Structures are given as C-alpha cells and as structure tokens.
Amino acid sequence: MKQKFLTLVTAFALVASGAVARAADTVKIGLMAPLTGSWASEGQGMKKIVELLAEQQNAKGGVLGKQIEVVVEDDGGDPRTASLAAQRLTTRGVAAVVGTYGSSVTEASQAIYDEAKIPQIANGSTAIRLTEKGFEHFFRTAPRDDEQGRMAAQTIEKLGFKKAAILHDSTSYAKGLADEANALLKKKGTEVVFFDALTPKENDYTAILTKLKGAGPDVVLFTGYYPEAGLLLKQKKGMNWSVPFIGGDATNNVDLVKIAGKAAEGFYFLSPPQPQDLDTADAKAFLTAYQKKYNELPPSIWAVLAGDGFRVAVAGIVGAKSTDGDKIANYLHKDLKHYPGLSGQISFDAKGDREGEVYRVYKVDGEGKFVLQKL
C-alpha cells in the first residue's frame, strides 16, 4: 500500500510539474468582457479582436520569447459578476487584463486588480471617477466623460438647439456624463427643461417619453446605452414625436439600428472615430484581416479600443522586459509615449487616463450607416 501511495504521489507530482511547465511557456493576458447579457455584441467583438491580435503577435514570435495565451472571463455586463470574474483572473497568472466595457462594471473590478498588482486597461469605461481613486495599475484607452460632456454641449450649441432635455440611466457612466453636460449647457445659456433617469432593460419607455415630450425640448440628450437608445427611438417614432435625439458614446453600436430600424435615421451620437474612419495603414490592415477572418467589421470602436488595450499590454511587457505588474504599470505611466494604436496615438497621464482629444460627432443616415459629421 505504501508503495502504491508513493507511486500515486509521484504521478500527481509529474502531472502538476508538467502543467506548471506549460503555464511557464506562455505569457497570459486576461480579457474581461460582457460576452453575455445586453452588451454581448460589444463583448463578442472585444473577444474577436483580442484573439486575432494575439494570433498575429504569436506569429511574430509572441512576447519575451513566449507565446501569448488569452485568458477570457465573462462579466455579463454586471458589477457583481465582474467582481467574481476579476477574482478568478487574479488566480490565473495573468500579466495584465484588458477590459471592460461599462464604467460601473469596471468599477467593481478596479480594487481587485490593483490589490493583486495586475495592470487593468479598460476600453469602454469613461466615467471620470474611475481614474480619481489613485489606482496605480488602472489605465484606459477610452477618453473621459468630462471631454465627452464638453463635446455634447458644444454639439447642441452648434446645431442651434435652445432647450435641451437630458435623460440618463443612473449608471456610473450615464449619470456622470449627464451631470457634466447639464452643468456645461447651463453655463452656455442653454435651458435644460428636463433631467431624469429611466430604468435600464425595460421593454416599454412610452411613459418617460411622454414626460419628455411634455417638457417641450428642442433636443434630447440620452447618455445611456445602445439597447435602451434603440427602443427610445423606435417608441418615439411610434408616438409621432419628431424631436431629435443625441446619444453619448455608449449608443455607438450597430445593434442600435437593428433595434430601432428606420427610426434610427437622424440620430446623432458622440464617439471616438468609427472603425471605418480609422485612417492609419496599420488600422486599415488590421480591419482587413478582421473582416477576412470574421466576415464582418467590429461592432463599434469600443471593441477596437479593447484591441488597443491588448497592444498596450504587450508593449508594456516588452518595454518592462517583465511580466511583473508593478514594472509593467511603471513603464506604461512613464515610458509609453505616442504609441501607435489602432485608434491613434496612445500615451497615459499620471492617473492612467489617455491623453489627447478623440471625440467626433456621427449621424445615422437613411441606410442605417454611421456618418461622420463636420460641425
């Protein structure tokens, strides 16, 4: 019996040592994304882009002489699920984590990654407070809501609207953007005739639309996400209410048109450049490869910004010559300057925010295409 026990122990030790050896042969980069839930379109796009970039990088030899392994966790677009996903990723030997999409979802994971000293590079999380907490390991390739708030107020002014309604959904991102825009519009002399929230994931918004209509705005600024925006546009048309809507950057997704149908025509939204408007040779080549592999373009710029997060993570590992989280974060803060991302040059300030202005104004045309505006 003793001999059998020793044989079993030896066998288990060999299996364990083999697993450790295989793990040591790769550099792991985590991806936390909403693969399920109402934002699944974004999450699936993030996954496709990151996996394709990893495939391309591995074809060039990987990083630090090792192949890259992408470790994926689904956050479901939910803060509680994100917290669990983050905890799982911290136990899986990742050198850095890309994601996630929603600000409130990212917020639920920040402290977990920072405590584990794992750099986190968010791609769709624009809430101001995310980089006001002093987390040394947090970065984002997306811009901040104060920049978007300025663009929203400026767009409403340039389009000549005098009375604005603001509708949000109480999430960290949407409420933060709504507050920024509200203050700036009032400062510019625009009358804000309505400021309130809807409840996300409902099927009928006619009650809130009726209240909005009663306030008599020239324009409605909706700062929530694309599933609700699509329904609002569709149900607004059903009420024969023709007031124009402007969306924040979370309404930038092809599913908006799928939900709203023809009612999406004339909808304005703010966003970093759409994938088709990225003009560098590197970005064009990657989008060609993406379309060849998946027979489609990315669902929005947010998936592309996840790709930039992956590229930045690789650049940090290469620059630091290490998979140590502190060294990677230090390199990204101090040494990564004007990195050629798919969405443009990337540098980070001391807080981990992306430097530079990236917002544009788009309008949905009669064919459901997103057309860049020159205002």
Contacts in CASP RR format, 6 or more apart in sequence:
PFRMAT RR
TARGET T0000
AUTHOR 0000-0000-0000
METHOD contacts of the structure
MODEL  1
MKQKFLTLVTAFALVASGAVARAADTVKIGLMAPLTGSWASEGQGMKKIV
ELLAEQQNAKGGVLGKQIEVVVEDDGGDPRTASLAAQRLTTRGVAAVVGT
YGSSVTEASQAIYDEAKIPQIANGSTAIRLTEKGFEHFFRTAPRDDEQGR
MAAQTIEKLGFKKAAILHDSTSYAKGLADEANALLKKKGTEVVFFDALTP
KENDYTAILTKLKGAGPDVVLFTGYYPEAGLLLKQKKGMNWSVPFIGGDA
TNNVDLVKIAGKAAEGFYFLSPPQPQDLDTADAKAFLTAYQKKYNELPPS
IWAVLAGDGFRVAVAGIVGAKSTDGDKIANYLHKDLKHYPGLSGQISFDA
KGDREGEVYRVYKVDGEGKFVLQKL
23 93 0 8 1.000
25 66 0 8 1.000
25 67 0 8 1.000
26 66 0 8 1.000
26 67 0 8 1.000
26 68 0 8 1.000
26 69 0 8 1.000
27 62 0 8 1.000
27 63 0 8 1.000
27 64 0 8 1.000
27 66 0 8 1.000
27 67 0 8 1.000
27 68 0 8 1.000
27 69 0 8 1.000
27 95 0 8 1.000
27 317 0 8 1.000
27 323 0 8 1.000
28 68 0 8 1.000
28 69 0 8 1.000
28 70 0 8 1.000
28 71 0 8 1.000
28 92 0 8 1.000
28 93 0 8 1.000
28 94 0 8 1.000
28 95 0 8 1.000
29 50 0 8 1.000
29 54 0 8 1.000
29 68 0 8 1.000
29 69 0 8 1.000
29 70 0 8 1.000
29 71 0 8 1.000
29 94 0 8 1.000
29 95 0 8 1.000
29 96 0 8 1.000
29 97 0 8 1.000
29 98 0 8 1.000
29 310 0 8 1.000
29 313 0 8 1.000
29 314 0 8 1.000
30 70 0 8 1.000
30 71 0 8 1.000
30 72 0 8 1.000
30 73 0 8 1.000
30 89 0 8 1.000
30 92 0 8 1.000
30 94 0 8 1.000
30 96 0 8 1.000
30 97 0 8 1.000
30 98 0 8 1.000
31 46 0 8 1.000
31 47 0 8 1.000
31 50 0 8 1.000
31 70 0 8 1.000
31 71 0 8 1.000
31 72 0 8 1.000
31 73 0 8 1.000
31 97 0 8 1.000
31 98 0 8 1.000
31 99 0 8 1.000
31 306 0 8 1.000
31 310 0 8 1.000
32 73 0 8 1.000
32 75 0 8 1.000
32 82 0 8 1.000
32 85 0 8 1.000
32 86 0 8 1.000
32 89 0 8 1.000
32 97 0 8 1.000
32 98 0 8 1.000
32 99 0 8 1.000
32 100 0 8 1.000
32 109 0 8 1.000
33 42 0 8 1.000
33 43 0 8 1.000
33 44 0 8 1.000
33 45 0 8 1.000
33 46 0 8 1.000
33 47 0 8 1.000
33 72 0 8 1.000
33 73 0 8 1.000
33 74 0 8 1.000
33 75 0 8 1.000
33 99 0 8 1.000
33 100 0 8 1.000
33 101 0 8 1.000
33 306 0 8 1.000
34 40 0 8 1.000
34 42 0 8 1.000
34 43 0 8 1.000
34 74 0 8 1.000
34 75 0 8 1.000
34 76 0 8 1.000
34 77 0 8 1.000
34 100 0 8 1.000
34 101 0 8 1.000
34 102 0 8 1.000
34 105 0 8 1.000
35 43 0 8 1.000
35 44 0 8 1.000
35 47 0 8 1.000
35 72 0 8 1.000
35 74 0 8 1.000
35 76 0 8 1.000
36 74 0 8 1.000
36 76 0 8 1.000
37 76 0 8 1.000
37 77 0 8 1.000
37 78 0 8 1.000
38 77 0 8 1.000
38 200 0 8 1.000
38 201 0 8 1.000
38 225 0 8 1.000
38 227 0 8 1.000
39 76 0 8 1.000
39 77 0 8 1.000
39 101 0 8 1.000
39 102 0 8 1.000
39 225 0 8 1.000
39 227 0 8 1.000
40 76 0 8 1.000
41 253 0 8 1.000
41 254 0 8 1.000
41 255 0 8 1.000
41 299 0 8 1.000
42 101 0 8 1.000
42 253 0 8 1.000
42 299 0 8 1.000
42 300 0 8 1.000
42 302 0 8 1.000
42 303 0 8 1.000
43 101 0 8 1.000
43 303 0 8 1.000
44 299 0 8 1.000
45 298 0 8 1.000
45 299 0 8 1.000
45 303 0 8 1.000
45 306 0 8 1.000
46 98 0 8 1.000
46 99 0 8 1.000
46 101 0 8 1.000
46 123 0 8 1.000
46 302 0 8 1.000
46 303 0 8 1.000
46 306 0 8 1.000
46 307 0 8 1.000
47 72 0 8 1.000
48 290 0 8 1.000
48 293 0 8 1.000
48 294 0 8 1.000
48 298 0 8 1.000
48 303 0 8 1.000
49 290 0 8 1.000
49 298 0 8 1.000
49 303 0 8 1.000
49 304 0 8 1.000
49 306 0 8 1.000
49 307 0 8 1.000
49 310 0 8 1.000
50 70 0 8 1.000
50 98 0 8 1.000
50 306 0 8 1.000
50 307 0 8 1.000
50 310 0 8 1.000
51 70 0 8 1.000
52 286 0 8 1.000
52 289 0 8 1.000
52 290 0 8 1.000
52 293 0 8 1.000
52 294 0 8 1.000
53 286 0 8 1.000
53 307 0 8 1.000
53 310 0 8 1.000
53 311 0 8 1.000
54 68 0 8 1.000
54 69 0 8 1.000
54 70 0 8 1.000
54 310 0 8 1.000
56 289 0 8 1.000
57 63 0 8 1.000
57 68 0 8 1.000
57 314 0 8 1.000
58 67 0 8 1.000
58 68 0 8 1.000
61 67 0 8 1.000
62 68 0 8 1.000
63 314 0 8 1.000
63 317 0 8 1.000
63 318 0 8 1.000
64 317 0 8 1.000
64 318 0 8 1.000
64 321 0 8 1.000
64 322 0 8 1.000
64 323 0 8 1.000
68 314 0 8 1.000
71 89 0 8 1.000
71 92 0 8 1.000
71 93 0 8 1.000
71 94 0 8 1.000
73 85 0 8 1.000
73 86 0 8 1.000
73 88 0 8 1.000
73 89 0 8 1.000
74 81 0 8 1.000
74 85 0 8 1.000
75 81 0 8 1.000
75 82 0 8 1.000
75 85 0 8 1.000
75 86 0 8 1.000
75 100 0 8 1.000
75 105 0 8 1.000
75 109 0 8 1.000
76 82 0 8 1.000
76 105 0 8 1.000
77 100 0 8 1.000
77 101 0 8 1.000
77 102 0 8 1.000
77 105 0 8 1.000
78 105 0 8 1.000
79 104 0 8 1.000
79 105 0 8 1.000
79 107 0 8 1.000
79 108 0 8 1.000
80 108 0 8 1.000
82 100 0 8 1.000
82 105 0 8 1.000
82 106 0 8 1.000
82 108 0 8 1.000
82 109 0 8 1.000
83 108 0 8 1.000
83 109 0 8 1.000
83 112 0 8 1.000
85 109 0 8 1.000
86 97 0 8 1.000
86 108 0 8 1.000
86 109 0 8 1.000
86 112 0 8 1.000
86 113 0 8 1.000
87 112 0 8 1.000
89 97 0 8 1.000
89 113 0 8 1.000
89 118 0 8 1.000
90 112 0 8 1.000
90 113 0 8 1.000
90 116 0 8 1.000
90 118 0 8 1.000
94 118 0 8 1.000
95 118 0 8 1.000
95 119 0 8 1.000
95 313 0 8 1.000
95 317 0 8 1.000
95 323 0 8 1.000
95 325 0 8 1.000
95 328 0 8 1.000
96 118 0 8 1.000
96 119 0 8 1.000
96 120 0 8 1.000
96 121 0 8 1.000
96 313 0 8 1.000
96 316 0 8 1.000
96 317 0 8 1.000
96 325 0 8 1.000
96 328 0 8 1.000
97 113 0 8 1.000
97 118 0 8 1.000
97 119 0 8 1.000
97 120 0 8 1.000
97 121 0 8 1.000
98 121 0 8 1.000
98 123 0 8 1.000
98 306 0 8 1.000
98 307 0 8 1.000
98 309 0 8 1.000
98 310 0 8 1.000
98 313 0 8 1.000
99 106 0 8 1.000
99 120 0 8 1.000
99 121 0 8 1.000
99 122 0 8 1.000
99 123 0 8 1.000
99 124 0 8 1.000
99 125 0 8 1.000
99 306 0 8 1.000
99 309 0 8 1.000
100 106 0 8 1.000
100 109 0 8 1.000
100 122 0 8 1.000
100 123 0 8 1.000
100 124 0 8 1.000
100 125 0 8 1.000
101 123 0 8 1.000
101 124 0 8 1.000
101 125 0 8 1.000
101 302 0 8 1.000
102 124 0 8 1.000
102 125 0 8 1.000
102 171 0 8 1.000
102 173 0 8 1.000
102 250 0 8 1.000
103 124 0 8 1.000
103 125 0 8 1.000
103 126 0 8 1.000
103 127 0 8 1.000
103 130 0 8 1.000
103 171 0 8 1.000
103 172 0 8 1.000
103 173 0 8 1.000
104 127 0 8 1.000
104 171 0 8 1.000
104 172 0 8 1.000
104 173 0 8 1.000
105 125 0 8 1.000
106 120 0 8 1.000
106 122 0 8 1.000
106 124 0 8 1.000
106 125 0 8 1.000
106 130 0 8 1.000
107 125 0 8 1.000
107 127 0 8 1.000
107 129 0 8 1.000
107 130 0 8 1.000
107 172 0 8 1.000
109 120 0 8 1.000
110 120 0 8 1.000
110 130 0 8 1.000
110 133 0 8 1.000
110 135 0 8 1.000
110 138 0 8 1.000
111 135 0 8 1.000
113 119 0 8 1.000
113 120 0 8 1.000
113 137 0 8 1.000
113 138 0 8 1.000
114 120 0 8 1.000
114 135 0 8 1.000
114 136 0 8 1.000
114 137 0 8 1.000
114 138 0 8 1.000
117 137 0 8 1.000
117 325 0 8 1.000
117 326 0 8 1.000
117 329 0 8 1.000
118 137 0 8 1.000
118 325 0 8 1.000
119 137 0 8 1.000
119 138 0 8 1.000
119 139 0 8 1.000
119 313 0 8 1.000
119 325 0 8 1.000
119 328 0 8 1.000
119 329 0 8 1.000
119 332 0 8 1.000
120 137 0 8 1.000
120 138 0 8 1.000
120 139 0 8 1.000
121 139 0 8 1.000
121 140 0 8 1.000
121 141 0 8 1.000
121 309 0 8 1.000
121 310 0 8 1.000
121 312 0 8 1.000
121 313 0 8 1.000
122 130 0 8 1.000
122 138 0 8 1.000
122 139 0 8 1.000
122 140 0 8 1.000
122 141 0 8 1.000
122 142 0 8 1.000
123 140 0 8 1.000
123 141 0 8 1.000
123 142 0 8 1.000
123 302 0 8 1.000
123 303 0 8 1.000
123 305 0 8 1.000
123 306 0 8 1.000
123 307 0 8 1.000
123 308 0 8 1.000
123 309 0 8 1.000
124 140 0 8 1.000
124 141 0 8 1.000
124 142 0 8 1.000
124 302 0 8 1.000
124 305 0 8 1.000
124 306 0 8 1.000
125 140 0 8 1.000
125 142 0 8 1.000
125 173 0 8 1.000
126 140 0 8 1.000
126 142 0 8 1.000
126 143 0 8 1.000
126 144 0 8 1.000
126 145 0 8 1.000
126 148 0 8 1.000
126 173 0 8 1.000
126 177 0 8 1.000
126 249 0 8 1.000
127 144 0 8 1.000
127 145 0 8 1.000
127 172 0 8 1.000
127 173 0 8 1.000
127 176 0 8 1.000
128 144 0 8 1.000
128 145 0 8 1.000
128 146 0 8 1.000
128 176 0 8 1.000
128 180 0 8 1.000
129 172 0 8 1.000
130 138 0 8 1.000
130 140 0 8 1.000
130 172 0 8 1.000
131 138 0 8 1.000
131 140 0 8 1.000
131 144 0 8 1.000
131 351 0 8 1.000
131 352 0 8 1.000
131 353 0 8 1.000
132 351 0 8 1.000
134 351 0 8 1.000
136 329 0 8 1.000
136 333 0 8 1.000
137 325 0 8 1.000
137 329 0 8 1.000
138 352 0 8 1.000
139 312 0 8 1.000
139 329 0 8 1.000
139 332 0 8 1.000
139 348 0 8 1.000
139 352 0 8 1.000
139 354 0 8 1.000
140 352 0 8 1.000
140 353 0 8 1.000
140 354 0 8 1.000
141 305 0 8 1.000
141 306 0 8 1.000
141 307 0 8 1.000
141 308 0 8 1.000
141 309 0 8 1.000
141 312 0 8 1.000
141 343 0 8 1.000
141 346 0 8 1.000
141 354 0 8 1.000
142 249 0 8 1.000
142 272 0 8 1.000
142 302 0 8 1.000
142 305 0 8 1.000
142 354 0 8 1.000
143 272 0 8 1.000
143 353 0 8 1.000
143 354 0 8 1.000
143 356 0 8 1.000
143 357 0 8 1.000
143 358 0 8 1.000
143 359 0 8 1.000
144 353 0 8 1.000
145 173 0 8 1.000
145 176 0 8 1.000
145 177 0 8 1.000
145 180 0 8 1.000
146 180 0 8 1.000
147 357 0 8 1.000
147 358 0 8 1.000
147 359 0 8 1.000
148 177 0 8 1.000
148 180 0 8 1.000
148 248 0 8 1.000
148 249 0 8 1.000
148 270 0 8 1.000
148 359 0 8 1.000
149 177 0 8 1.000
149 180 0 8 1.000
149 181 0 8 1.000
149 184 0 8 1.000
150 180 0 8 1.000
150 184 0 8 1.000
151 270 0 8 1.000
151 359 0 8 1.000
151 361 0 8 1.000
152 177 0 8 1.000
152 180 0 8 1.000
152 181 0 8 1.000
152 184 0 8 1.000
152 221 0 8 1.000
152 246 0 8 1.000
152 248 0 8 1.000
152 270 0 8 1.000
153 181 0 8 1.000
153 184 0 8 1.000
153 185 0 8 1.000
153 187 0 8 1.000
153 188 0 8 1.000
153 190 0 8 1.000
155 246 0 8 1.000
155 268 0 8 1.000
155 270 0 8 1.000
155 361 0 8 1.000
155 375 0 8 1.000
156 164 0 8 1.000
156 185 0 8 1.000
156 190 0 8 1.000
156 219 0 8 1.000
156 221 0 8 1.000
156 246 0 8 1.000
157 188 0 8 1.000
157 190 0 8 1.000
158 375 0 8 1.000
159 219 0 8 1.000
159 244 0 8 1.000
159 268 0 8 1.000
159 375 0 8 1.000
160 218 0 8 1.000
161 190 0 8 1.000
161 218 0 8 1.000
161 219 0 8 1.000
161 244 0 8 1.000
162 190 0 8 1.000
162 191 0 8 1.000
162 218 0 8 1.000
163 190 0 8 1.000
163 191 0 8 1.000
163 192 0 8 1.000
163 193 0 8 1.000
163 216 0 8 1.000
163 217 0 8 1.000
163 218 0 8 1.000
163 219 0 8 1.000
164 185 0 8 1.000
164 190 0 8 1.000
164 191 0 8 1.000
164 192 0 8 1.000
164 193 0 8 1.000
164 217 0 8 1.000
164 218 0 8 1.000
164 219 0 8 1.000
164 220 0 8 1.000
164 221 0 8 1.000
165 192 0 8 1.000
165 193 0 8 1.000
165 194 0 8 1.000
165 195 0 8 1.000
165 212 0 8 1.000
165 215 0 8 1.000
165 216 0 8 1.000
165 217 0 8 1.000
165 219 0 8 1.000
165 220 0 8 1.000
165 221 0 8 1.000
166 178 0 8 1.000
166 181 0 8 1.000
166 182 0 8 1.000
166 185 0 8 1.000
166 192 0 8 1.000
166 194 0 8 1.000
166 195 0 8 1.000
166 220 0 8 1.000
166 221 0 8 1.000
166 223 0 8 1.000
167 178 0 8 1.000
167 194 0 8 1.000
167 196 0 8 1.000
167 197 0 8 1.000
167 198 0 8 1.000
167 208 0 8 1.000
167 212 0 8 1.000
167 220 0 8 1.000
167 221 0 8 1.000
167 222 0 8 1.000
167 223 0 8 1.000
167 224 0 8 1.000
167 232 0 8 1.000
168 174 0 8 1.000
168 175 0 8 1.000
168 176 0 8 1.000
168 177 0 8 1.000
168 178 0 8 1.000
168 196 0 8 1.000
168 197 0 8 1.000
168 198 0 8 1.000
168 222 0 8 1.000
168 223 0 8 1.000
168 224 0 8 1.000
169 175 0 8 1.000
169 197 0 8 1.000
169 198 0 8 1.000
169 199 0 8 1.000
169 200 0 8 1.000
169 223 0 8 1.000
169 224 0 8 1.000
169 225 0 8 1.000
169 228 0 8 1.000
170 197 0 8 1.000
171 200 0 8 1.000
171 224 0 8 1.000
171 225 0 8 1.000
173 223 0 8 1.000
173 224 0 8 1.000
173 250 0 8 1.000
174 197 0 8 1.000
174 223 0 8 1.000
174 224 0 8 1.000
174 225 0 8 1.000
174 250 0 8 1.000
175 197 0 8 1.000
175 223 0 8 1.000
176 223 0 8 1.000
177 223 0 8 1.000
177 224 0 8 1.000
177 248 0 8 1.000
178 195 0 8 1.000
178 221 0 8 1.000
178 223 0 8 1.000
181 221 0 8 1.000
181 223 0 8 1.000
182 192 0 8 1.000
182 195 0 8 1.000
185 192 0 8 1.000
186 192 0 8 1.000
193 215 0 8 1.000
193 216 0 8 1.000
193 217 0 8 1.000
194 211 0 8 1.000
194 212 0 8 1.000
194 215 0 8 1.000
194 216 0 8 1.000
194 217 0 8 1.000
194 220 0 8 1.000
196 208 0 8 1.000
196 211 0 8 1.000
198 205 0 8 1.000
198 208 0 8 1.000
198 228 0 8 1.000
200 224 0 8 1.000
200 225 0 8 1.000
200 227 0 8 1.000
200 228 0 8 1.000
201 227 0 8 1.000
201 228 0 8 1.000
202 228 0 8 1.000
203 231 0 8 1.000
204 235 0 8 1.000
205 228 0 8 1.000
205 231 0 8 1.000
205 232 0 8 1.000
205 235 0 8 1.000
206 235 0 8 1.000
206 239 0 8 1.000
209 232 0 8 1.000
209 235 0 8 1.000
209 236 0 8 1.000
209 239 0 8 1.000
209 241 0 8 1.000
210 239 0 8 1.000
212 220 0 8 1.000
213 239 0 8 1.000
213 241 0 8 1.000
213 243 0 8 1.000
216 243 0 8 1.000
217 243 0 8 1.000
218 243 0 8 1.000
218 244 0 8 1.000
219 243 0 8 1.000
219 244 0 8 1.000
219 245 0 8 1.000
219 246 0 8 1.000
220 243 0 8 1.000
220 244 0 8 1.000
220 245 0 8 1.000
220 246 0 8 1.000
221 245 0 8 1.000
221 246 0 8 1.000
221 247 0 8 1.000
221 248 0 8 1.000
222 228 0 8 1.000
222 229 0 8 1.000
222 232 0 8 1.000
222 245 0 8 1.000
222 246 0 8 1.000
222 247 0 8 1.000
222 248 0 8 1.000
222 251 0 8 1.000
223 247 0 8 1.000
223 248 0 8 1.000
223 250 0 8 1.000
224 247 0 8 1.000
224 248 0 8 1.000
224 250 0 8 1.000
224 251 0 8 1.000
225 250 0 8 1.000
225 251 0 8 1.000
226 250 0 8 1.000
226 251 0 8 1.000
226 252 0 8 1.000
226 253 0 8 1.000
226 255 0 8 1.000
226 256 0 8 1.000
226 259 0 8 1.000
227 255 0 8 1.000
227 259 0 8 1.000
229 245 0 8 1.000
229 247 0 8 1.000
229 251 0 8 1.000
229 256 0 8 1.000
229 260 0 8 1.000
229 267 0 8 1.000
230 251 0 8 1.000
230 256 0 8 1.000
230 259 0 8 1.000
230 260 0 8 1.000
230 263 0 8 1.000
230 264 0 8 1.000
231 259 0 8 1.000
231 260 0 8 1.000
232 245 0 8 1.000
233 245 0 8 1.000
233 256 0 8 1.000
233 260 0 8 1.000
233 263 0 8 1.000
233 264 0 8 1.000
233 267 0 8 1.000
234 259 0 8 1.000
234 260 0 8 1.000
234 261 0 8 1.000
234 263 0 8 1.000
236 243 0 8 1.000
236 245 0 8 1.000
236 263 0 8 1.000
237 262 0 8 1.000
237 263 0 8 1.000
238 263 0 8 1.000
244 266 0 8 1.000
244 267 0 8 1.000
244 268 0 8 1.000
245 267 0 8 1.000
245 268 0 8 1.000
246 267 0 8 1.000
246 268 0 8 1.000
246 269 0 8 1.000
246 270 0 8 1.000
247 267 0 8 1.000
247 268 0 8 1.000
247 269 0 8 1.000
247 270 0 8 1.000
248 269 0 8 1.000
248 270 0 8 1.000
248 271 0 8 1.000
249 269 0 8 1.000
249 270 0 8 1.000
249 271 0 8 1.000
249 272 0 8 1.000
249 359 0 8 1.000
251 267 0 8 1.000
251 269 0 8 1.000
252 269 0 8 1.000
252 271 0 8 1.000
252 274 0 8 1.000
252 300 0 8 1.000
252 301 0 8 1.000
252 302 0 8 1.000
252 362 0 8 1.000
252 370 0 8 1.000
253 299 0 8 1.000
253 300 0 8 1.000
253 302 0 8 1.000
254 299 0 8 1.000
254 300 0 8 1.000
255 299 0 8 1.000
256 264 0 8 1.000
256 267 0 8 1.000
256 364 0 8 1.000
257 264 0 8 1.000
257 364 0 8 1.000
257 368 0 8 1.000
260 267 0 8 1.000
261 368 0 8 1.000
262 366 0 8 1.000
264 364 0 8 1.000
264 368 0 8 1.000
265 364 0 8 1.000
265 365 0 8 1.000
265 366 0 8 1.000
265 368 0 8 1.000
266 363 0 8 1.000
266 364 0 8 1.000
266 365 0 8 1.000
266 366 0 8 1.000
267 363 0 8 1.000
267 364 0 8 1.000
268 361 0 8 1.000
268 362 0 8 1.000
268 363 0 8 1.000
268 364 0 8 1.000
268 373 0 8 1.000
269 361 0 8 1.000
269 362 0 8 1.000
269 363 0 8 1.000
269 364 0 8 1.000
269 370 0 8 1.000
270 359 0 8 1.000
270 360 0 8 1.000
270 361 0 8 1.000
270 362 0 8 1.000
271 300 0 8 1.000
271 301 0 8 1.000
271 359 0 8 1.000
271 360 0 8 1.000
271 362 0 8 1.000
272 301 0 8 1.000
272 305 0 8 1.000
272 343 0 8 1.000
272 358 0 8 1.000
272 359 0 8 1.000
272 360 0 8 1.000
273 301 0 8 1.000
273 343 0 8 1.000
273 358 0 8 1.000
273 360 0 8 1.000
273 372 0 8 1.000
274 300 0 8 1.000
274 301 0 8 1.000
274 360 0 8 1.000
274 362 0 8 1.000
274 370 0 8 1.000
274 372 0 8 1.000
275 287 0 8 1.000
275 297 0 8 1.000
275 298 0 8 1.000
275 300 0 8 1.000
275 301 0 8 1.000
275 304 0 8 1.000
276 287 0 8 1.000
276 297 0 8 1.000
277 360 0 8 1.000
277 372 0 8 1.000
278 284 0 8 1.000
278 287 0 8 1.000
278 304 0 8 1.000
278 342 0 8 1.000
278 343 0 8 1.000
278 344 0 8 1.000
280 340 0 8 1.000
280 341 0 8 1.000
280 342 0 8 1.000
280 344 0 8 1.000
282 340 0 8 1.000
282 341 0 8 1.000
282 342 0 8 1.000
283 304 0 8 1.000
283 341 0 8 1.000
283 342 0 8 1.000
283 343 0 8 1.000
283 344 0 8 1.000
286 342 0 8 1.000
287 297 0 8 1.000
287 298 0 8 1.000
290 297 0 8 1.000
290 298 0 8 1.000
291 297 0 8 1.000
298 304 0 8 1.000
301 343 0 8 1.000
304 342 0 8 1.000
304 343 0 8 1.000
305 343 0 8 1.000
307 342 0 8 1.000
308 341 0 8 1.000
308 342 0 8 1.000
308 343 0 8 1.000
308 346 0 8 1.000
311 339 0 8 1.000
311 341 0 8 1.000
311 342 0 8 1.000
312 332 0 8 1.000
312 336 0 8 1.000
312 339 0 8 1.000
312 341 0 8 1.000
312 346 0 8 1.000
313 328 0 8 1.000
315 332 0 8 1.000
315 336 0 8 1.000
315 339 0 8 1.000
316 328 0 8 1.000
316 331 0 8 1.000
316 332 0 8 1.000
316 336 0 8 1.000
317 323 0 8 1.000
317 328 0 8 1.000
319 331 0 8 1.000
319 335 0 8 1.000
320 327 0 8 1.000
320 328 0 8 1.000
320 330 0 8 1.000
320 331 0 8 1.000
321 327 0 8 1.000
322 328 0 8 1.000
332 348 0 8 1.000
332 352 0 8 1.000
333 348 0 8 1.000
333 350 0 8 1.000
333 352 0 8 1.000
336 346 0 8 1.000
336 347 0 8 1.000
336 348 0 8 1.000
337 347 0 8 1.000
338 345 0 8 1.000
338 346 0 8 1.000
338 347 0 8 1.000
339 345 0 8 1.000
339 346 0 8 1.000
339 347 0 8 1.000
340 346 0 8 1.000
343 358 0 8 1.000
344 358 0 8 1.000
346 354 0 8 1.000
347 354 0 8 1.000
347 355 0 8 1.000
348 354 0 8 1.000
348 355 0 8 1.000
349 355 0 8 1.000
360 372 0 8 1.000
360 373 0 8 1.000
361 372 0 8 1.000
361 373 0 8 1.000
361 375 0 8 1.000
362 370 0 8 1.000
362 371 0 8 1.000
362 372 0 8 1.000
362 373 0 8 1.000
363 370 0 8 1.000
363 371 0 8 1.000
363 373 0 8 1.000
364 370 0 8 1.000
364 371 0 8 1.000
365 371 0 8 1.000
END
